[in-house]
Amino acid sequence: MIVIMRLLVLGGTWFVGRVVAEQAVARGWDVTIFNRGRSGHAPTGAAEIHGDRENSVDLKRLAASGPWDAVVDVPGSVPTVVRDSVRVLQPVVERYVFVSTVSAYRAWPNEPVSEESVLHPGDPDWEPGFRHWDAVAYGPLKAGCEAAIRRDLPEEQSLILRPGVVLGPYEYVGRMRWWLGRVRQGGGVLAPGDPGRTIQPVDVRDVARFLLDMTESRQSGVYNVAPPADGATFADLLHHCIVATGADAEIVWVDEDWLIEHGVRQWTEMPLWRKGAGTWAMDTRRARAAGLRCRQLRDTVADTWSWLSQGGEPVAHERDAEHGISLHKERELLAGAVRDGAIVARTCP
């Protein structure tokens, strides 16, 4: 039986929201996206309403275009904005689907987390007074958004997903794009720490599929969204980058304590690297029991490279400039690591 859902997507032109909208259209759903129309373009087949969700008049105008079976809120990161969206849209949507983050957990990335782990204190009425990216505030802000949803909606009317790192086509943060670009240049590529460290990035298409499946079956609750914690390794990631790009590169793994001592910034200068024991230790058994299926990391890498090679361009964002290390600094670090005996391993395709 084909189920035709009416879906409202807030945003819908950047990354996760865009793929959600594309997949919903492919399912034959009636999809409306609501955004300011300043970046990106609407997926083919989706209706588009322009407006600012922080403008009460625009938000009420949007509500008048309902009803919908569900609203998907990916970009919401200011508690007062999410609070107002919930209150205005509640009469015209059956379910509020919110894409939160692993950063909402107070212990992350220092300790493993499950859905029962303590969140940052979340104030549903928090107005931070800024809209730029802030790595420190991001987790507490998302926790505040969750608190607003829990306060103003019955539990059965909300679905909250907490993904870890999301990769794949349209990714605008620049993590995968940087590694692909660096490996493509070839030569000795600096890599952090243990090549056997397991990692848990999730493909954006798998997040979207799980979200839509759960929405279609009218599920509620909270779910961590990522592959199993004992799956792919960091070495796998870089090997797949070499294979995808056809590069002649050698991966040189350097002791992570040595890198930290020499001022290398975790998570940004070396994308996807963080020493914290909980960085890649998210318990996702609940989501997998509910139907989450994650593709192989090699497919995410290959498809991202294919998208980029065919002219794919992500939405411009300030976070992109944070990621990656200069070739000059990389060469200096590699020379220093050889001198100090800090090389852990060397791997080639």
SULMOZI-V803594 format. One record per residue. N is the residue number from 1. RES is the residue in one small letter. SS is DSSP state (2 for helix, 1 for strand, 0 for the rest). D_CENTER is the distance of its C-alpha to the mean C-alpha in Angstrom with 1 decimal. Layout:
# SULMOZI-V803594
n=(N	N)
res=(RES	RES)
ss=(SS	SS)
d_center=(D_CENTER	D_CENTER)
This chain:
# SULMOZI-V803594
n=(1	2	3	4	5	6	7	8	9	10	11	12	13	14	15	16	17	18	19	20	21	22	23	24	25	26	27	28	29	30	31	32	33	34	35	36	37	38	39	40	41	42	43	44	45	46	47	48	49	50	51	52	53	54	55	56	57	58	59	60	61	62	63	64	65	66	67	68	69	70	71	72	73	74	75	76	77	78	79	80	81	82	83	84	85	86	87	88	89	90	91	92	93	94	95	96	97	98	99	100	101	102	103	104	105	106	107	108	109	110	111	112	113	114	115	116	117	118	119	120	121	122	123	124	125	126	127	128	129	130	131	132	133	134	135	136	137	138	139	140	141	142	143	144	145	146	147	148	149	150	151	152	153	154	155	156	157	158	159	160	161	162	163	164	165	166	167	168	169	170	171	172	173	174	175	176	177	178	179	180	181	182	183	184	185	186	187	188	189	190	191	192	193	194	195	196	197	198	199	200	201	202	203	204	205	206	207	208	209	210	211	212	213	214	215	216	217	218	219	220	221	222	223	224	225	226	227	228	229	230	231	232	233	234	235	236	237	238	239	240	241	242	243	244	245	246	247	248	249	250	251	252	253	254	255	256	257	258	259	260	261	262	263	264	265	266	267	268	269	270	271	272	273	274	275	276	277	278	279	280	281	282	283	284	285	286	287	288	289	290	291	292	293	294	295	296	297	298	299	300	301	302	303	304	305	306	307	308	309	310	311	312	313	314	315	316	317	318	319	320	321	322	323	324	325	326	327	328	329	330	331	332	333	334	335	336	337	338	339	340	341	342	343	344	345	346	347	348	349)
res=(m	i	v	i	m	r	l	l	v	l	g	g	t	w	f	v	g	r	v	v	a	e	q	a	v	a	r	g	w	d	v	t	i	f	n	r	g	r	s	g	h	a	p	t	g	a	a	e	i	h	g	d	r	e	n	s	v	d	l	k	r	l	a	a	s	g	p	w	d	a	v	v	d	v	p	g	s	v	p	t	v	v	r	d	s	v	r	v	l	q	p	v	v	e	r	y	v	f	v	s	t	v	s	a	y	r	a	w	p	n	e	p	v	s	e	e	s	v	l	h	p	g	d	p	d	w	e	p	g	f	r	h	w	d	a	v	a	y	g	p	l	k	a	g	c	e	a	a	i	r	r	d	l	p	e	e	q	s	l	i	l	r	p	g	v	v	l	g	p	y	e	y	v	g	r	m	r	w	w	l	g	r	v	r	q	g	g	g	v	l	a	p	g	d	p	g	r	t	i	q	p	v	d	v	r	d	v	a	r	f	l	l	d	m	t	e	s	r	q	s	g	v	y	n	v	a	p	p	a	d	g	a	t	f	a	d	l	l	h	h	c	i	v	a	t	g	a	d	a	e	i	v	w	v	d	e	d	w	l	i	e	h	g	v	r	q	w	t	e	m	p	l	w	r	k	g	a	g	t	w	a	m	d	t	r	r	a	r	a	a	g	l	r	c	r	q	l	r	d	t	v	a	d	t	w	s	w	l	s	q	g	g	e	p	v	a	h	e	r	d	a	e	h	g	i	s	l	h	k	e	r	e	l	l	a	g	a	v	r	d	g	a	i	v	a	r	t	c	p)
ss=(0	0	0	0	0	1	1	1	1	1	0	0	0	0	0	2	2	2	2	2	2	2	2	2	2	2	0	0	0	1	1	1	1	1	1	0	0	0	0	0	0	0	0	0	0	0	1	1	1	1	0	0	0	0	0	2	2	2	2	2	2	2	2	0	0	0	0	1	1	1	1	1	1	0	0	0	0	0	2	2	2	2	2	2	2	2	2	2	2	2	2	2	1	1	1	1	1	1	1	0	0	2	2	2	1	0	0	0	0	0	0	0	1	0	0	0	0	0	1	0	0	0	0	0	0	0	0	0	0	0	0	0	0	0	2	2	2	2	2	2	2	2	2	2	2	2	2	2	2	2	2	2	0	0	2	2	2	1	1	1	1	1	1	0	0	1	1	0	0	0	0	0	0	0	2	2	2	2	2	2	2	2	2	2	0	0	1	1	1	1	1	1	0	0	0	0	0	1	0	0	0	1	1	2	2	2	2	2	2	2	2	2	2	2	2	2	0	0	0	0	1	1	1	1	1	0	0	0	0	0	0	0	1	2	2	2	2	2	2	2	2	2	2	2	2	0	0	0	1	1	1	1	1	1	0	2	2	2	2	2	2	0	0	0	0	1	1	0	0	1	1	0	0	0	0	0	0	0	0	0	0	1	0	0	2	2	2	2	2	0	0	0	0	0	0	0	2	2	2	2	2	2	2	2	2	2	2	2	2	0	0	0	0	0	0	0	0	2	2	2	2	2	0	0	0	0	2	2	2	2	2	2	2	2	2	2	2	2	2	2	0	0	1	1	1	1	1	1	0)
d_center=(31.7	29.4	27.6	27.0	24.6	24.4	20.8	19.8	16.4	15.9	14.6	14.1	14.5	11.4	8.4	7.2	10.5	12.4	11.9	12.7	15.7	16.8	16.9	18.6	21.2	21.7	22.7	25.2	23.8	24.8	21.8	21.9	19.3	20.1	19.2	21.3	21.7	21.1	18.4	17.5	19.6	19.7	19.2	22.7	24.2	22.4	24.5	23.4	24.5	24.3	24.3	22.8	21.6	23.0	26.4	28.2	30.3	27.4	25.7	29.0	29.6	26.4	27.5	30.8	29.2	28.1	28.2	25.1	24.3	20.8	18.5	14.8	13.3	9.7	10.7	13.1	13.2	16.9	18.9	21.9	20.2	18.5	21.9	23.8	21.6	22.2	25.9	26.6	24.8	25.8	29.2	27.8	24.8	25.1	21.7	18.8	15.4	12.9	9.1	9.1	7.6	9.3	10.6	12.8	15.0	17.9	18.5	15.1	15.1	18.9	19.4	18.1	16.8	17.4	17.2	20.6	19.6	20.4	18.0	18.6	21.5	20.2	22.6	22.2	24.5	22.8	23.1	21.9	23.8	21.2	18.3	17.1	14.1	15.3	13.5	16.2	16.2	12.6	12.7	16.2	15.5	12.9	15.6	18.2	16.5	16.6	20.2	21.1	20.1	22.0	25.0	25.5	24.7	26.3	24.2	24.7	23.3	19.7	16.8	14.0	10.9	9.1	6.3	6.2	4.7	3.4	6.5	9.4	11.6	10.9	8.2	9.7	8.7	11.2	10.7	11.7	14.0	15.8	16.5	17.8	19.8	21.3	22.2	23.8	26.1	27.6	29.7	28.8	25.1	24.4	22.0	21.5	23.3	23.7	22.9	23.0	20.2	17.9	14.1	11.4	8.5	7.8	8.6	7.3	11.0	11.3	8.9	11.0	14.2	13.9	13.3	16.3	18.4	18.2	18.9	21.8	23.3	23.0	21.3	20.4	19.3	16.3	14.2	12.0	9.9	10.0	13.0	16.2	16.5	19.5	18.3	17.5	18.5	17.7	20.9	19.7	16.8	19.3	21.9	19.9	19.3	23.1	23.9	21.8	23.2	26.6	26.8	29.6	27.7	28.4	25.7	27.3	25.8	26.9	27.3	24.5	26.9	28.8	25.8	25.2	28.9	28.8	26.2	23.1	20.0	17.5	13.8	14.9	18.2	17.2	13.5	12.0	15.3	16.1	19.4	18.6	19.7	16.8	13.9	13.7	15.9	14.0	16.5	15.2	18.8	18.7	16.1	17.8	21.1	19.9	19.1	15.7	16.3	14.1	15.6	16.8	14.8	17.7	16.9	13.4	15.0	18.0	16.5	14.4	17.7	19.6	17.6	18.1	21.7	22.5	21.7	18.1	17.0	13.7	14.2	15.7	14.0	15.5	12.7	13.5	17.0	16.0	15.0	17.8	21.4	24.5	26.8	29.6	28.0	26.7	30.4	31.8	29.6	30.4	34.1	33.9	32.3	35.1	37.7	36.4	35.9	32.1	31.2	29.7	29.7	29.7	28.1	28.8	27.9)
